[in-house]
Amino acid sequence: MSSSVNYLRANKMPHIWCPGCGNGIVMSNIIRAINDSGIDREKTVIVSGIGCSSRAPGYMDFDTLHTAHGRAIPFATGIKMANPELNVIVITGDGDSSAIGGNHLIHGCRRNIDITVVIVNNNIYGMTSGQYSPLTPTGAWATTAQYGNIDRPFDIPRVVAACGATYVARASVFHVPQLKNYIQAGLANKGFSIIEAISICPTYFGRKNGMGDAPEMLKWLKDNCKMLKPGDAGNYLAGTAEYDVPYVLGEFVKTTAPEYTESYMKVIEKAGGAK
Ligand SMILES: Cc1ncc(C[n+]2csc(CCOP(=O)(O)OP(=O)(O)O)c2C)c(N)n1
């Protein structure tokens, strides 16, 4: 494993993230996954929306695109359609991907376009100081839920599996080897891959929900995540598996389906080739 430092834009430092933020762990493991999978850096494009996590591509020395809130997947889709040889990676927050960008997320899954999406789920809108998102747990405090969130959160693996994603996994910023391995597996999958990274926001989630600082939040992840039992993915996705923790981690979907840009190339051939 080579140093991730070689892949950083030193001239963009210092970064904007708070002490103890999980974004650095996610970013470094995306870099390690890219490095270890041996994909061509010159053919790798990293796209993000808006949010603290969406600042990551700005610090990464690749071809990068920082787009509009919720719209990373449409931009990534355009890039992949224009040049299917590129490796396209999306970094997106829980709000960016599942609230304003939720419709794009489900249609990316449905199309099975060859893009790897890393959802950084810190349970909250970090950048705008703590509004609840569709991934905020029920009962949690948020600036927009002063008496506790009454919404039920999406379970990302179940949602994206139902929508047709061909690789779906979840890890946490405590479970670092799994996080890196799942991102690498997502990069290897020829189709739409989703890796949910359960992350920590000590400033707007941990502090306000009495969870303590970053070390306590990491300990919480250690104690409140369980690995999927072998052969149990189908049961988990069907809602029939019993796990007494908030987060089950593991690989939930590994399957194949026609990839969108390949299908589109066939349309171009049928129509008589690119003009
Ligand atoms: C169209 C639009 N609406 C709202 C905003 C304000 N805004 C910026 S970031 C953000 C939420 C970010 O939360 P999340 O995606 O969870 O990422 P995090 O900051 O937690 O990493 C919002 C609502 C915006 N920039 N553009």
PDBQT file of the ligand as one rigid body, heavy atoms in Angstrom, charges set to zero:
ROOT
HETATM    1  C1  LIG A 301     -29.757  23.794  -3.987  1.00  0.00    +0.000 C 
HETATM    2  C2  LIG A 301     -29.111  23.930  -2.629  1.00  0.00    +0.000 A 
HETATM    3  N1  LIG A 301     -29.850  23.761  -1.526  1.00  0.00    +0.000 NA
HETATM    4  C3  LIG A 301     -29.296  23.837  -0.311  1.00  0.00    +0.000 A 
HETATM    5  C4  LIG A 301     -27.964  24.125  -0.200  1.00  0.00    +0.000 A 
HETATM    6  C5  LIG A 301     -27.353  24.282   1.171  1.00  0.00    +0.000 C 
HETATM    7  N2  LIG A 301     -26.568  23.124   1.539  1.00  0.00    +0.000 N 
HETATM    8  C6  LIG A 301     -25.225  23.098   1.350  1.00  0.00    +0.000 A 
HETATM    9  S1  LIG A 301     -24.534  21.687   1.915  1.00  0.00    +0.000 SA
HETATM   10  C7  LIG A 301     -26.035  21.125   2.465  1.00  0.00    +0.000 A 
HETATM   11  C8  LIG A 301     -26.198  19.825   3.199  1.00  0.00    +0.000 C 
HETATM   12  C9  LIG A 301     -24.976  18.999   3.291  1.00  0.00    +0.000 C 
HETATM   13  O1  LIG A 301     -25.247  17.846   4.023  1.00  0.00    +0.000 OA
HETATM   14  P1  LIG A 301     -24.726  16.445   3.555  1.00  0.00    +0.000 P 
HETATM   15  O2  LIG A 301     -25.006  16.200   2.119  1.00  0.00    +0.000 OA
HETATM   16  O3  LIG A 301     -25.241  15.431   4.511  1.00  0.00    +0.000 OA
HETATM   17  O4  LIG A 301     -23.137  16.591   3.651  1.00  0.00    +0.000 OA
HETATM   18  P2  LIG A 301     -22.157  16.910   4.887  1.00  0.00    +0.000 P 
HETATM   19  O5  LIG A 301     -21.962  18.388   4.918  1.00  0.00    +0.000 OA
HETATM   20  O6  LIG A 301     -22.791  16.382   6.146  1.00  0.00    +0.000 OA
HETATM   21  O7  LIG A 301     -20.920  16.173   4.519  1.00  0.00    +0.000 OA
HETATM   22  C10 LIG A 301     -27.057  22.028   2.170  1.00  0.00    +0.000 A 
HETATM   23  C11 LIG A 301     -28.476  21.821   2.531  1.00  0.00    +0.000 C 
HETATM   24  C12 LIG A 301     -27.210  24.289  -1.379  1.00  0.00    +0.000 A 
HETATM   25  N3  LIG A 301     -25.894  24.550  -1.342  1.00  0.00    +0.000 N 
HETATM   26  N4  LIG A 301     -27.808  24.192  -2.579  1.00  0.00    +0.000 NA
ENDROOT
TORSDOF 0
